[in-house]
Amino acid sequence: MKANGILFFSVAFALGWSLYFGGVLFMYVVWRPLQQDISPSHTAVICSLMGKKFKWIAGGSLILCGIGYIGLLNSVGSLGGISNLARQDQVRFSTTWGLIGGAILVSLLSLNMIMGHILHPNSHSKLKLRVRKDNPDLLRKRKLAAIKRMDIALKVELILSFCATVLLAWATARGR
Amino acid sequence: MTQTWVSVIASFLHLVAVAVYVGGSVAMEFVMSPAQKYVPPSQAQVIGQKSADRFLILVWSALALFPISGGLLFFSLSDQNVVNGTKFFTTDYGRTLFAMIFLWFVLVINGSLITFVYRPKLRQKVSSQRQGQDFSRTQKEMQKAAQIVSWITRIDLVIAVFIVLLGASMAYGSGLL
């Protein structure tokens, strides 16, 4: 029974992380450079639709990952020390490392919610016709500022994801 | 000490490769492709081609990284003692590893089919001089190729998720099969 639980949590953890991290990498390596080859109006349409969908996929993946993470730590207290193989050097995930991993997951989930629900919609916001007539530059300025904030948030997300993957690699390869 | 770093780096590369393949495929198939329907077809075709070109580079990099990082991880963790000789087929760990290698070959074959057979069909241009039967035949070929590519991508995704299941069972247990 315990072995089944461990398998379920480990798959949830691995799948959740792969979906999230792979999606973020895709956005950064494929979608963002591609925007330079598309007209701004079409970019806006596709970007807005993708953002609406991806925030749920990313959020769901992170929650799945979190369930797997908590489940694994609760079941075995370790991300690497449950193998039946005779690995002498399995180092267990101590509380400190467990907390650091948990903090990164919570930070990524918060960042994903801020990006998906505030920053990204702001970069596609529209002004009322009356306001647009009074101040034609306002929308452009707002959008540029929103895009800049989104850019910074994306970079932070990418750096945090890489740190989490390094930590995970360390835990999986050696356990701690 | 060196062995530790080799296994950490190998593990990192393996995780990145899996994420790129699984997460990238989901983003491509379920996030980007549906959004393309909301722009004019000519523009959607350009976006589809350019995104697929970029994504295929990622896919092939990931497929190349799997055996390299997996092999490094395998030997740096001294797992060869666990699956040497007949143990490759008689232990859970060995059978799971064998299944992963087999499925990797399936992914490579499917990737080759998309890259070298169906993608060139999708890229062919229909000239204005080719009209009538010729034009409709080319268009039908392209539609069929697009449908097949979509099916193969979804099959690959299912295989990749199963590989994640097998990999997780090896990383946090002693294998599944």
Interface residues (C-beta under 8 A of the other chain):
Chain A: A3 I6 L7 S10 V11 F13 A14 L15 W17 S18 L19 Y20 F21 G22 G23 V24 L25 F26 M27 V29 V30 W31 P33 L34 D37 I38 S39 H42 V45 I46 L49 M50 K53 F54 I57 S61 L72 V76 L79 G80 I82 S83 N84 L85 A86 R87 T165 V166 L168 A169 W170 T172 A173 R174
Chain B: T4 S7 V8 I9 A10 S11 F12 H14 L15 V16 V18 A19 V20 Y21 V22 G23 G24 S25 V26 A27 M28 F30 V31 M32 P34 A35 Q36 Y38 V39 P40 Q43 V46 I47 K50 S51 R54 F55 L58 L73 S76 L77 S78 D79 V82 Y93 V161 V164 L165 G167 A168 S169 A171 Y172 G173 S174 L176
